[in-house]
Amino acid sequence: MSKKYLKVKIDSGHLNLRSKPNGEIVGKLNNNEIVRFEDIDGDWVKICTSYSMIGYAHSKFLEEYDYEKYEKNNKVPEWLTIAEKEIGVKEIAGNEHNERILEYHRSTKGNVDVTDELPWCASFVNWCVKESGLNGTDTKRVKDWMSWGKELKFEERKPGAIVVFKFNNGGNHVAFLKDMEIMNFTSGQRISCIGGNQGDQVKYSNYLINDIVSIRWPV
């Protein structure tokens, strides 16, 4: 196992990440998750996850992964960089409206007489994608992102993927995936996404994996 990167290969469930060979469990790895090779200790491999957690996993559940392919698949896309530069843009209370948010809306078709109180998560994603030189949906509707580009399986996700959520209260949302990290909360596993209209502003927020209805990537 001399390759710099390895892929987790399991039939079901999760692969335990341990503090040392046969040590206590410090994390869990998903099938097809990519990790960085650090060292080898008998049948155990010391690895580093995409979110910088160091631990050990048994070698029989790891296979070599092409480094160049990993770098290509995990290159930060331009639209994600653009989105991150917008962090901090927020709605203005009262009758005044944030011109930047109105600009997000104006990247779409339809009614131009809009305010920063009008739901703007889909407009924000559309603006970022178009600023990167790609075509967006040109609408203010979240659901239209479910037919944009191509569908990715959860294990195929990559930084910058466009994630569509459907919540139990009937609401929906669209945002950009930050990275490959999966966070464990008492409420369930979550991923971090940057998006607009998250607490009335552009910021990173954590969302339940179970609320994902589609993950999209440009063709």
Secondary structure, DSSP 8 states (H G I E B T S, - for coil): --SSEEEE--SSS-EEEESSTT--EEEEE-TT-EEEEEEEETTEEEEE-TT--EEEEEGGGEEEE-HHHHHHHTS--HHHHHHHHTTT-B--SSS---HHHHHHHHTSSS-----TTS--HHHHHHHHHHHTT-----SS-GGGGGGSSEE--GGG--TT-EEEEE-TTS-EEEEEE--S--EEETTEEEEEEEESSSSSBSEEEEEEGGGEEEEEE--
